[in-house]
């Protein structure tokens, strides 16, 4: 067993912030949290007086190990640009678990990530939910298939239009996505008529239609977000908006449907037209409109170690500090459908915990100790 004693504990639950509290960990789970927690004899103790203890941070959209920073072409397995419809691909099959980005992540206190295929394809493949560290790579795999990635807007039409292939327009991208779900819906009604290859390719679409996994849809512009919402309404699917640069412009539509947003990357320039409205103010705008959101880095677009910095910059632009913290912990867990496992410091939850030197949103905050599934990772690169 392991105990963290004397810290300022940000539970990110209804219990709020507990000063001078103890967190007791048994195996990979949190056993107890509070002021009067009894520490068993022989238990390893981490003294956290004057430290800030919070849940492991969560990045709900990145490309760790799939689009590597260092190896460029050799380490770029983000987009399979031979076919705009590839629902059967799995991000997990392209991930290099030895990518330096995983070390950067855990060093910064990021313990859970959703790794998605890229946005060149209308349907890019299935996302993987990972821990950022473990004794061996297989221990890092939380869920091998955790949602289906799709994309509207500029990327698919640019990639395939330049090859004189469909889609060349937004109309074609939407039509291809709509047709894919239409065919999959028909296949669910008539499964005996499917060939094995068709069944393999359509299985992920069927899971989305059956509510077994969400559709993570890449959209920046407000008009593309509205197209995505039309598709949601047509097929009754669970959808999470990815990026959502102009989501604040259609926030009422999102809030009315309960559609959540994985917001970002925000710490970028306006390199393309779709990013002209990028601003850290957008987080406050979504919150005020009643839209649930979390912050994302889209690593390596923003290096993953700056996830908490993004949340802090949103506070500077008027977002409530507690909301910003939730957007990289508890709210991110909800958006990933993992709120029963991670995102808060509560009895029974996974023991993903970070001990920071300062408030987690401060620029000088350093993760001095990180627990992933109850296992202690220490940064050997700092004295």
PyMOL commands that set and color helices and strands:
alter all, ss='L'
color gray80, all
select helices_A, chain A and resi 72-75+91-94+100-107+137-140+154-161+170-189+191-193+196-209+222-235+247-257+273-275+281-288+304-316+321-326+330-335
alter helices_A, ss='H'
color red, helices_A
select strands_A, chain A and resi 2-10+17-26+29-34+44-47+52-55+57-62+110-115+123-126+128-131+141-143+148-151+215-219+239-243+260-263+293-295+353-356+367-372+375-377
alter strands_A, ss='S'
color yellow, strands_A
deselect
rebuild
show_as cartoon
